[in-house]
Amino acid sequence: MKHNPFVWIEIPVNDMARAVAFYEKVFEFKIQLVDFGGLKMGWFPNAGDAPGATGTLIQQESYIPSQEGPLVYFYSENLQNELDRVEDAGGKILHPKTQISEDHGYMGVFEDSEGNRVALHSNA
């Protein structure tokens, strides 16, 4: 395989301003707002040639936030840092930091400000 399977990830939102505020507070990075003729997007930072995919918050009537769909994992140096900011940002912890195994690191899951189920992964 020449590249990772995921190229782009879209997280549906109902309220772009609220979602941007939530993700910027939890991850401590800036999101770039873009409007493509009514299709509102909040682009996550792109680290260029670094491993992994980037993505966007997306607001349009055909995108509906849910805990039912695929689970997206964000990379973290130590996911407890982000989990510690989730509730203050308006989200809810669904699964605390838990070791997967010694070889595979840790995971945690939260509900974002829009009702999406989102996960974190870190080696520490």
Steps between C-alpha positions, in 0.01 A plus 500: 500500500644837399285714731259482791147395404333821620548817299236730651255490791179702533331555839140627468389799708177692558661820630837580339599773748425274798685205345804712408515637856477145640777349284730801534468482879547123528792468255652847540537561126333739256234395249473680165142589402405460131162545329444329164166655400312393812710195580676619815827335595744539787831355383724334756873584480705312241852390595605450138688175442455374857326160537124490537204677343343838564138603470229752566195591699217523250158667515233443238150354524606157368764461777343388830703464822466156658650245736388227260756534220871422466729585789779745414823489706709814547875464567628633831831509686311418822124482455428584863592861415215527249256300715564744786371784278193326352240575768609862543463541122142368506551129433466181703746219576355169377803277566793611719865448406550124480802296404438289189819299557868567568565489125200707386481787748186664633156609385217718628164607359296818541182659368568834330286814520288378207421147628767313301695215659874570452805306619860576594812282476841547657801288587535664842 
